[in-house]
């Protein structure tokens, strides 16, 4: 059984994960309109992945006797300036999500809720991966500089970074 404090914190994380999905969706649309098909596909895959993250917490809350809440979402930005600025925004957002997960883990330790603590370890590892991916992409963009042909190849190469499996079960 979840404490009301942990239930509230998990519902806050559900909203953050749902908003993350929306942010990636806005980025996918922006990239698609800029002719960056590979970046758009990457972002579409990420929006689905973030939704799966949200659903995983949602189901966990209900399974543990809590009540998962569907809340109103804040609208994401729809203009990102440049590809580099978009990925800088993405990295800052993933760092924010990591901090939120870390705060949630701290609450579970304070309340000695080891089942939820164990459940959240997957998210801790996932956030390390998310931040590393964003940093790797930014490193590539910085290597390219202003070389337009480099961005053409970057757009093609980013498709290889898509690791979302829509057939994976929701745990």
N, C-alpha and C positions, 0 to 999 in steps of 0.2 A: 504494500500500500504506500502510495506517495504521500509525503507531507504536503500541506497546502503551500508551503514556501517553495518546495521543489517543483510542484505542479505549476505554480505561477512562473517560475524560472524556465521550465521546459516550454510552456506556452509562449513565453517571450522568444525563446529560440526557434520555435515553430514559425513565428512571424518573421524572424530574421532570415531563416532559410527560404521562406516563400518570397520575401523581398529580394533575396539573392537571385532566385530564379527569374524574377522580373527584371532585375538589373542586367543579367546576361541576355535576356530576350531583347531588351532595348539596345544592347550592344550588337546583337545579331542583326537587328533591323538596320541600324546605322551602318554597319559594315557591308551589308547586302546592298544598300543604296549607294555606297561608295565603290561598288564593283569588286569587293574583296570576298569572293565566293568561299575561299578556304577559311578565312577568319569567321565569316558568317556561319559556316557549318560547325566550326569549333564552338562558337558561342551558342548555337542551337543545341548542340550536344550538352554543353555545360548547363543550360537552363533546365534540361531534363534531369541532369544529375542532381542539381540543387533541389528540384522538386522531389526527387527520390529521398534526399536527405531529410526534407521536411516531413514526408510521409512516414519515414522510419521513426522519427520522434513522435509524430502524431499517434501512430499505432502503439508505440511503447507506453505513452501516457494512458491511453485507454486500457491497455492490457494490465497496467499496474493499478487500476482502480481509480484513476484520475479522469478528468474530462478535458480532452483536447479541444481547443477552441480555434475556430476559423475567424480570424480578425481582419479588420480593414488594413490594407497595405498602403504604404506611402508610394507615390508614383516616382519611378526612377527618372533620371535625366535622359533626354533623348538626343542630345548633341554632345559629342566627345572631342571636338576640335581636330584631333589627329589620331592616327592609330597608336602612336606612342602615348598620348594623353589618355586614350581609352584604357590601355593596359596599365598605366600608372594608377588610374582610378580603380581598376580591377584589383591591383595589388593592395591598395589602401583598404578596399572593402574586405578582401580576404583576411587582412591583418585584424580588422575590426571583428570579423566573425571568429577568428582565433581567440581574440581577447574575451569575447562573449562565452565561448566554449570553456575557456580556462576559468572564468568566473563561476560558471555552472558547475564545473568539476569541484571547485573550492567549496561551494555550498553543499555538495553531496558528501564531502569529507567532514565538514562541520557537523552535518546531521547524521553522520555514520550510515548513510544510505549506500551501501557497497554495491548493490545490484545496479542502481542508476550510475554509480561511479564506473562500474565495469562496462556498462552499455556505452557510456560516453567516451571510452578509450578509443573506439573506432573513429569518432569524430576528431579527437586529438591528432591521431595519425593522419587522417584525411586532410586536416588543415595544414599540416606540415607539407604534404604533397601539393595542395592547392597553391600555397605561397611559393613553393619551389618552382612550380610550373609557370606562374606569373613572372617570377624573377628571370627564369630562363628565356621566356619570350621577350622580356624587356632587354635582356642582354643581346639577343639576336637583333632586335630593332636598333639598339645602339650601335652594333657592328655595321649595320646597313647604312646608318646615317641618312643622308638625303638621296641616296642612289635609288631612283625609281625602278630600275630593272631589278634591284635587290628586293624591293617590296613585292614585285611580281613573283619572284621565286619564294620569298617568305610566305606569301599567300598560298602557294602550292604546297609548301612544306608543312604548314601548320595543320593540314588535314591529317598528317601522320600522327599528330599529337592527340587526336580524338580517341578516347578510351572508354567512352560510354557504351554500355551494353544494355539496350532496351529490353532484352530478354531476361535480364537478371531479376531474380525474385526480390520482392520487397520483404525485408526481414523485420 
